[in-house]
Amino acid sequence: MTEDTAATTAVPGQRDPAAPDRETAQDHVTVGMPAEGAYLSVLRTATAGLAARLDFTLDEIEDLRIAVDEACAMLLAQAIPGTTLECAFDLGEEEMTITVSVTAAEPRIPAKDTFAWTVLSALAGTVDSRLGADDQVSIVLRKRREAVSSGPGAFGASG
């Protein structure tokens, strides 16, 4: 595989009709790449960059990076080799919704009573999963930005 096999598209103003909170989303970014663990660093970097753009804190950015990595690991276990892993980012004023999807031979919703699901929920805030058309399995992560205090002394106030 070469870098040419990974595709990234940003389509301002055009969103998936099934995407959550599409009325409040400002931008929609989709990253598609081979469904292989070797490419997950690309998604972690994209997640961090987009979260930083929304002024998420460093801790929130790291939580999202780990959550995306964990969601991908859960889905790659059932992905058909040679297919595409797709990650859609919906960027709103106060939150980011990330939908990770793969095509599976025998699609099944990830179990919600596992340690991995508990970790996802703790890191991302709201986590859901769904089965879609054409044997698609998706995990949806939604993270709201922490309330940021403004005014004197706001820098370094958390910690």
Backbone as JSON, one array per atom type, in Angstrom:
{
  "sequence": "MTEDTAATTAVPGQRDPAAPDRETAQDHVTVGMPAEGAYLSVLRTATAGLAARLDFTLDEIEDLRIAVDEACAMLLAQAIPGTTLECAFDLGEEEMTITVSVTAAEPRIPAKDTFAWTVLSALAGTVDSRLGADDQVSIVLRKRREAVSSGPGAFGASG",
  "N": [[0.83, -1.17, 0.0], [0.44, 2.26, -0.66], [0.92, 5.78, 0.09], [-0.88, 6.94, -1.57], [-3.16, 5.41, -1.44], [-4.64, 6.24, 0.67], [-7.31, 8.4, 1.27], [-8.46, 11.72, 1.6], [-11.06, 13.93, 2.2], [-12.58, 17.07, 2.32], [-15.57, 18.59, 2.64], [-17.04, 21.43, 2.61], [-20.09, 22.48, 3.99], [-21.53, 20.32, 2.97], [-23.11, 17.5, 4.12], [-23.52, 14.27, 5.6], [-26.75, 13.01, 5.54], [-27.57, 11.4, 7.64], [-25.99, 12.11, 9.7], [-25.4, 13.05, 13.09], [-26.82, 15.92, 14.72], [-26.67, 17.68, 12.51], [-27.61, 20.19, 11.85], [-26.26, 21.96, 13.49], [-23.65, 21.58, 12.87], [-20.6, 22.84, 11.62], [-18.56, 22.22, 9.82], [-17.69, 19.4, 7.78], [-15.66, 16.66, 7.67], [-14.16, 14.01, 5.99], [-12.26, 11.11, 6.25], [-10.77, 8.55, 4.51], [-9.32, 5.34, 4.42], [-7.18, 2.42, 3.95], [-8.43, -0.45, 5.65], [-6.59, -1.12, 7.9], [-4.41, -1.54, 10.65], [-1.99, -0.15, 10.48], [-2.46, 2.37, 9.49], [-3.67, 3.91, 11.41], [-2.39, 5.96, 12.79], [-2.65, 8.15, 11.17], [-5.35, 8.84, 11.47], [-5.38, 9.46, 14.21], [-3.79, 11.75, 14.22], [-5.3, 13.46, 12.54], [-7.61, 13.67, 14.1], [-6.61, 15.0, 16.39], [-5.76, 17.44, 15.25], [-8.17, 18.52, 14.24], [-9.71, 18.7, 16.59], [-8.17, 20.52, 18.02], [-8.57, 22.73, 16.44], [-11.14, 23.37, 17.18], [-10.75, 24.39, 19.64], [-10.49, 22.58, 21.8], [-9.35, 21.35, 24.97], [-5.96, 20.36, 25.85], [-6.02, 17.95, 27.25], [-8.57, 16.97, 26.51], [-8.18, 16.67, 23.78], [-6.24, 14.65, 23.72], [-7.74, 12.6, 24.92], [-9.69, 12.2, 22.91], [-8.06, 11.34, 20.79], [-7.17, 8.87, 21.78], [-9.65, 7.6, 22.09], [-10.59, 7.44, 19.42], [-8.65, 5.76, 18.37], [-9.17, 3.44, 19.88], [-11.83, 2.87, 19.11], [-11.44, 2.34, 16.4], [-9.78, 0.07, 16.6], [-11.6, -1.75, 17.69], [-13.4, -2.0, 15.57], [-11.78, -2.76, 13.39], [-11.24, -5.38, 13.95], [-13.33, -6.82, 12.89], [-13.41, -6.04, 10.27], [-13.46, -6.48, 6.72], [-10.66, -7.7, 5.04], [-8.76, -5.56, 2.92], [-10.72, -3.7, 2.48], [-12.16, -0.4, 3.08], [-11.58, 1.8, 5.79], [-13.54, 4.23, 7.18], [-13.64, 7.5, 8.45], [-15.61, 9.93, 9.73], [-15.83, 13.31, 10.5], [-17.76, 15.56, 12.22], [-17.95, 18.85, 12.8], [-18.91, 20.99, 15.25], [-20.09, 23.98, 16.97], [-19.59, 23.66, 19.75], [-18.95, 21.01, 20.02], [-17.64, 17.85, 18.84], [-18.38, 15.36, 16.55], [-17.6, 12.1, 15.83], [-17.55, 9.59, 13.49], [-16.76, 6.35, 12.99], [-16.33, 3.88, 10.57], [-16.6, 0.59, 9.12], [-16.59, -2.06, 6.65], [-17.99, -5.17, 7.16], [-17.72, -8.75, 7.18], [-19.44, -10.34, 8.67], [-21.39, -8.43, 10.06], [-21.62, -6.95, 13.28], [-22.85, -5.39, 16.18], [-20.65, -3.75, 18.4], [-20.03, -5.08, 21.64], [-21.5, -3.64, 24.5], [-20.94, -4.05, 27.12], [-18.29, -4.31, 27.75], [-14.82, -3.83, 28.74], [-13.46, -2.23, 26.9], [-15.55, -0.71, 25.76], [-16.36, 0.73, 27.98], [-14.09, 2.28, 28.43], [-14.12, 3.79, 26.05], [-16.5, 5.27, 26.47], [-15.82, 6.77, 28.72], [-13.76, 8.35, 27.72], [-14.79, 9.69, 25.43], [-17.28, 10.75, 26.03], [-20.21, 10.69, 24.85], [-21.17, 7.68, 23.39], [-22.03, 5.57, 20.73], [-23.31, 2.9, 18.68], [-23.89, 1.43, 15.44], [-25.54, -0.47, 12.88], [-25.28, -0.4, 9.4], [-26.3, 0.09, 5.94], [-25.17, -2.18, 3.36], [-23.5, -3.88, 4.89], [-22.15, -2.29, 6.76], [-20.55, -1.31, 9.75], [-20.61, 0.87, 12.45], [-19.12, 3.1, 14.82], [-20.0, 5.71, 16.88], [-18.75, 8.63, 18.19], [-19.17, 11.25, 20.46], [-18.11, 14.27, 21.58], [-18.26, 16.88, 23.81], [-17.0, 20.16, 24.14], [-15.2, 21.33, 26.96], [-16.49, 23.73, 29.28], [-15.16, 26.89, 28.93], [-13.56, 29.12, 30.94], [-13.52, 32.63, 30.87], [-11.66, 35.67, 30.98], [-9.58, 37.45, 33.4], [-6.84, 35.55, 34.55], [-7.65, 33.15, 33.47], [-5.99, 31.51, 31.96], [-4.2, 28.61, 32.62], [-5.82, 27.97, 34.72], [-7.05, 25.52, 35.05], [-6.29, 22.3, 36.39]],
  "CA": [[0.0, 0.0, 0.0], [1.18, 3.51, -0.68], [0.17, 6.9, 0.63], [-1.94, 7.24, -2.52], [-4.37, 4.65, -1.16], [-5.41, 6.94, 1.7], [-8.0, 9.54, 0.68], [-9.03, 12.67, 2.54], [-11.88, 14.93, 1.54], [-13.3, 18.01, 3.16], [-16.63, 19.13, 1.81], [-17.76, 22.41, 3.4], [-21.51, 22.64, 3.73], [-22.19, 19.08, 2.53], [-23.04, 16.56, 5.23], [-24.29, 13.03, 5.56], [-28.07, 13.26, 6.14], [-27.74, 10.62, 8.87], [-25.05, 12.6, 10.71], [-26.06, 13.68, 14.22], [-26.71, 17.36, 14.9], [-26.16, 18.29, 11.29], [-27.98, 21.6, 11.79], [-25.3, 22.77, 14.22], [-22.29, 21.31, 12.4], [-20.04, 23.86, 10.75], [-17.78, 21.57, 8.78], [-17.72, 17.94, 7.73], [-14.41, 16.16, 7.1], [-14.15, 12.56, 5.91], [-10.96, 10.5, 5.96], [-10.9, 7.14, 4.16], [-8.01, 4.68, 4.26], [-7.29, 0.96, 4.07], [-8.8, -0.95, 6.98], [-5.4, -1.76, 8.46], [-3.9, -0.83, 11.81], [-0.83, 0.67, 10.15], [-2.89, 3.71, 9.1], [-4.38, 4.57, 12.5], [-1.7, 7.19, 13.19], [-3.22, 9.24, 10.35], [-6.6, 9.25, 12.12], [-5.07, 10.11, 15.49], [-3.31, 13.09, 13.9], [-6.44, 14.24, 12.04], [-8.47, 13.93, 15.26], [-5.97, 16.03, 17.21], [-5.78, 18.7, 14.53], [-9.54, 19.05, 14.18], [-10.11, 19.06, 17.95], [-7.45, 21.75, 18.35], [-9.26, 23.8, 15.69], [-12.35, 23.72, 17.94], [-10.3, 24.86, 20.96], [-10.55, 21.59, 22.87], [-8.15, 21.4, 25.82], [-4.99, 19.32, 25.53], [-6.52, 16.68, 27.81], [-9.69, 16.52, 25.68], [-7.6, 16.23, 22.5], [-5.62, 13.33, 23.95], [-8.84, 11.66, 25.12], [-10.28, 11.9, 21.6], [-7.09, 10.53, 20.03], [-7.22, 7.5, 22.31], [-10.98, 7.06, 21.79], [-10.63, 7.09, 17.99], [-7.79, 4.59, 18.22], [-9.88, 2.3, 20.47], [-12.98, 2.57, 18.25], [-10.9, 1.71, 15.19], [-9.33, -1.28, 16.95], [-12.78, -2.58, 17.85], [-14.0, -2.25, 14.26], [-10.85, -3.47, 12.5], [-11.32, -6.8, 14.26], [-14.34, -7.46, 12.05], [-13.36, -5.48, 8.91], [-13.03, -7.35, 5.63], [-9.36, -7.25, 4.53], [-8.77, -4.9, 1.62], [-11.77, -2.69, 2.41], [-11.82, 0.93, 3.57], [-12.05, 2.32, 7.07], [-13.91, 5.63, 6.98], [-13.83, 8.28, 9.66], [-16.26, 11.2, 9.41], [-15.79, 14.28, 11.59], [-18.7, 16.67, 12.14], [-17.43, 19.86, 13.72], [-19.9, 21.98, 15.66], [-19.59, 25.1, 17.78], [-19.14, 23.21, 21.07], [-18.72, 19.57, 20.07], [-17.17, 17.12, 17.67], [-18.94, 14.01, 16.41], [-16.7, 11.28, 15.01], [-18.16, 8.32, 13.13], [-15.79, 5.43, 12.39], [-17.1, 2.8, 9.93], [-15.94, -0.43, 8.3], [-17.44, -3.09, 6.06], [-17.71, -6.43, 7.85], [-18.29, -9.96, 6.57], [-20.57, -10.67, 9.54], [-21.49, -7.23, 10.9], [-22.24, -7.06, 14.59], [-22.66, -4.23, 17.05], [-19.72, -4.05, 19.49], [-20.65, -5.29, 22.96], [-21.42, -2.45, 25.34], [-20.62, -4.44, 28.49], [-16.87, -4.66, 27.78], [-13.9, -2.81, 29.24], [-13.18, -1.31, 25.8], [-16.68, 0.21, 25.62], [-16.3, 1.6, 29.15], [-13.01, 3.23, 28.15], [-14.64, 4.71, 25.03], [-17.49, 6.17, 27.08], [-15.12, 7.69, 29.62], [-12.93, 9.26, 26.93], [-15.49, 10.45, 24.4], [-18.54, 11.34, 26.47], [-21.33, 9.91, 24.34], [-20.73, 6.66, 22.43], [-23.11, 4.74, 20.22], [-22.9, 2.07, 17.54], [-25.01, 1.13, 14.56], [-25.33, -1.25, 11.65], [-25.79, 0.35, 8.26], [-26.46, -0.63, 4.68], [-23.97, -2.78, 2.77], [-22.68, -4.51, 5.93], [-21.36, -1.28, 7.48], [-20.63, -1.23, 11.21], [-20.08, 2.17, 12.84], [-19.1, 3.58, 16.2], [-20.15, 7.16, 16.87], [-18.24, 9.27, 19.39], [-19.54, 12.66, 20.52], [-17.41, 14.91, 22.7], [-18.51, 18.32, 23.98], [-15.88, 20.93, 24.67], [-15.39, 21.81, 28.33], [-16.77, 25.17, 29.4], [-13.91, 27.62, 29.09], [-13.77, 30.38, 31.65], [-12.8, 33.73, 30.25], [-11.34, 36.75, 31.9], [-8.23, 37.39, 33.99], [-6.47, 34.32, 35.24], [-8.22, 31.95, 32.84], [-4.9, 30.63, 31.55], [-3.62, 27.8, 33.69], [-6.76, 27.83, 35.84], [-7.37, 24.11, 35.26], [-5.09, 21.55, 36.6]],
  "C": [[0.88, 1.24, 0.0], [0.33, 4.6, -0.07], [-0.98, 7.26, -0.29], [-3.23, 6.49, -2.22], [-5.21, 5.28, -0.06], [-6.02, 8.19, 1.07], [-8.58, 10.41, 1.78], [-9.84, 13.67, 1.75], [-12.54, 15.8, 2.58], [-14.33, 18.68, 2.26], [-17.42, 20.13, 2.65], [-19.22, 22.48, 2.99], [-22.24, 21.4, 3.29], [-22.0, 18.03, 3.61], [-23.88, 15.33, 4.95], [-25.63, 13.29, 6.21], [-28.28, 12.5, 7.44], [-26.84, 11.12, 10.0], [-25.8, 13.31, 11.84], [-25.83, 15.18, 14.23], [-26.22, 18.09, 13.66], [-26.54, 19.75, 11.17], [-26.94, 22.48, 12.46], [-23.87, 22.54, 13.74], [-21.84, 22.42, 11.46], [-19.33, 23.23, 9.56], [-17.91, 20.06, 8.9], [-16.44, 17.52, 7.01], [-14.48, 14.64, 7.12], [-12.76, 12.09, 5.51], [-11.22, 9.02, 5.67], [-9.53, 6.54, 3.92], [-8.19, 3.17, 4.34], [-7.58, 0.55, 5.5], [-7.68, -1.79, 7.55], [-4.88, -0.91, 9.6], [-2.74, 0.11, 11.52], [-1.21, 2.12, 9.84], [-3.54, 4.5, 10.24], [-3.69, 5.85, 12.97], [-2.22, 8.39, 12.4], [-4.51, 9.75, 11.0], [-6.35, 9.94, 13.46], [-4.62, 11.55, 15.24], [-4.44, 13.99, 13.4], [-7.36, 14.62, 13.2], [-7.9, 15.06, 16.1], [-6.03, 17.39, 16.53], [-7.16, 19.34, 14.49], [-10.04, 19.46, 15.56], [-9.43, 20.35, 18.39], [-8.11, 22.95, 17.65], [-10.51, 24.28, 16.42], [-12.03, 24.18, 19.37], [-10.57, 23.88, 22.09], [-9.28, 21.72, 23.69], [-7.19, 20.28, 25.39], [-5.44, 17.96, 26.06], [-7.66, 16.12, 26.96], [-9.18, 16.0, 24.33], [-6.98, 14.85, 22.65], [-6.68, 12.27, 24.18], [-9.46, 11.24, 23.79], [-9.35, 11.04, 20.75], [-7.15, 9.07, 20.47], [-8.56, 6.85, 21.98], [-11.09, 6.63, 20.33], [-9.81, 5.83, 17.76], [-8.51, 3.33, 18.73], [-11.07, 1.89, 19.61], [-12.52, 1.87, 16.97], [-10.45, 0.27, 15.48], [-10.51, -2.23, 17.09], [-13.38, -2.95, 16.49], [-13.08, -3.02, 13.32], [-10.88, -4.97, 12.74], [-12.34, -7.53, 13.39], [-14.36, -6.93, 10.61], [-12.9, -6.53, 7.9], [-11.69, -6.83, 5.11], [-9.49, -6.64, 3.14], [-9.87, -3.86, 1.46], [-11.29, -1.38, 3.04], [-12.38, 1.17, 4.96], [-12.34, 3.79, 6.81], [-14.15, 6.29, 8.32], [-14.39, 9.64, 9.26], [-16.26, 12.08, 10.66], [-16.81, 15.37, 11.31], [-18.31, 17.66, 13.23], [-18.5, 20.9, 14.0], [-19.26, 23.08, 16.48], [-18.94, 24.6, 19.07], [-18.81, 21.73, 21.13], [-18.2, 19.03, 18.74], [-17.83, 15.76, 17.7], [-18.06, 13.26, 15.42], [-17.38, 9.95, 14.76], [-17.13, 7.48, 12.39], [-16.58, 4.24, 11.84], [-16.2, 1.86, 9.14], [-17.0, -1.32, 7.67], [-17.01, -4.42, 6.66], [-18.36, -7.59, 7.12], [-19.53, -10.39, 7.34], [-20.75, -9.51, 10.51], [-22.22, -7.48, 12.21], [-21.89, -5.8, 15.39], [-21.64, -4.61, 18.13], [-20.47, -4.16, 20.82], [-20.43, -4.07, 23.84], [-21.07, -2.77, 26.79], [-19.15, -4.86, 28.63], [-16.05, -3.52, 28.36], [-13.63, -1.78, 28.15], [-14.3, -0.28, 25.65], [-16.7, 1.21, 26.79], [-15.23, 2.67, 28.96], [-13.48, 4.26, 27.12], [-15.58, 5.73, 25.64], [-16.82, 7.2, 27.99], [-14.34, 8.73, 28.84], [-13.73, 10.2, 26.04], [-16.77, 11.12, 24.88], [-19.7, 10.48, 26.05], [-20.83, 8.96, 23.27], [-21.94, 5.84, 22.02], [-22.56, 3.88, 19.09], [-24.13, 1.78, 16.71], [-24.56, 0.25, 13.41], [-25.96, -0.45, 10.52], [-25.95, -0.54, 7.04], [-25.11, -1.19, 4.22], [-22.98, -3.29, 3.81], [-21.74, -3.54, 6.64], [-21.62, -1.38, 8.98], [-19.96, 0.09, 11.59], [-20.1, 2.35, 14.35], [-19.11, 5.1, 16.11], [-19.73, 7.72, 18.22], [-18.66, 10.74, 19.36], [-18.93, 13.26, 21.77], [-17.73, 16.4, 22.69], [-17.27, 18.96, 24.58], [-16.2, 21.37, 26.09], [-15.71, 23.29, 28.29], [-15.46, 25.87, 29.71], [-14.22, 28.92, 29.81], [-12.94, 31.46, 30.97], [-12.52, 34.79, 31.31], [-9.96, 36.55, 32.5], [-8.0, 36.07, 34.71], [-7.01, 33.06, 34.64], [-7.13, 30.98, 32.39], [-4.36, 29.9, 32.74], [-4.55, 27.57, 34.87], [-7.1, 26.36, 36.09], [-6.1, 23.37, 35.66], [-5.11, 20.79, 37.8]]
}
